[in-house]
């Protein structure tokens, strides 16, 4: 009888841990930032590619506004990379950040080195 109670208790604990761990949805949030050149001036209309280390298939492209600012929503939580790319897709500069749950945002500053 004691063995049966222990077995049932163990099953209940495992079930509770499994549902709380695997039942959580991946948090999505917003990555925003600003792109500047080596002099600190805003880089207007730069092409930004945001990728996620957690969801390797995730990729979002966005163009900066006239002030060099950008924002991408619905990015999977966790480590992310925002890269400035040229027309051929070659990375000119990038910055890493971590999209956390509270709040689900990450802000990056990307500076393009001289000559890139």
N, C-alpha and C positions, 0 to 999 in steps of 0.2 A: 504494500500500500504506500509506504514512504517513497519507494522508488518511482511509483507511478506519479505521485505528487511532484517530485523533483523533475521528472521528465516533462510534465505539463507546465511547470513553472519555467523551465528552460525554454520550451517552445514559445511560451508567451513573451519571454524577454527577447528572444531572437526575432520574433515577429514584430515586436514594438521597435526594436532598433532598426530593422530592415525597412519598415515603412517610414520611419522618420528620416532615414538617410537617403533612401532612393526615391521617396515620394516628393522630394523638393524639386521644384522646377528651376531650371537655370535662370538666374537673374539676368535681365537685360537692362542696359542703361545707355547713357550718352557719353561720347567722347568728343570733347571740343578743344580748340586751341587756336594758336596764332603762329603764322609763319613769318620769319624775318630774314633779312640778308645779313651779311657779316658786319654791316654798319648799324644794324638794329632797325632798319626801315622795314615797314610792312611789305610783303610780297603779294601783290594782288593777283587773283586768278590762278594761283598755283594749284596743281592737281594733287589731291591727297588720297592715299589708299590706306584704309584702316583694316587690319587683320587681327584675328584672335588666336592666341596660343591654345585656348581651350577647345575651340571649334575650328580646326584647320581649314574647313571648307568655307568659312565665313570670310567675305571680302566685300568692302564697300568703298566706292569711289565718290568723291565730292570735290567741288572746286571752291577755293577760298573766295570770300567777297573782296571788295576793294580795299578793306583794312587788313587783309591777310588772315581773317578769321574764318573758322569752319566749325561745323557741328554735325555729328553723325549719331542718329538714335537707333535703338534696337540692337545694340552691340552686345554679344554674349559676355557675361561677367567673367572676370579673371584678367590675366595678363593680356595686354593689347599692344599693338605697334601702329603708330601713325607715321606714314612715310610720304615725303614729297617726291614725286616721280616726274621725269620729263615725258615728252610726247611718245618716246619709244618704250616707256615703262621702266627706264633705268632709275634706280633710287639715287636721289641727290642728297637727301638727309632724312633722318628718322628720329623718333623718340618713343620710348617705351613707358607704359603706365599700367596700373592695375585698377580695373573697374571693380569696385567693391559694392557690397549690398547697401551700405548706409553712409552716404547717399549713393545711389547707383550712377555715379558720374566720375569721369577722369578728365583732367585738364592737362594738356601738353603744350610745350613751347618748342618749336622746331626752328633752328637757325641753320640756314644754308651757308656753308663755308664759301669764302671767296673762290672764284674759279669753277664752281660747280653749277 
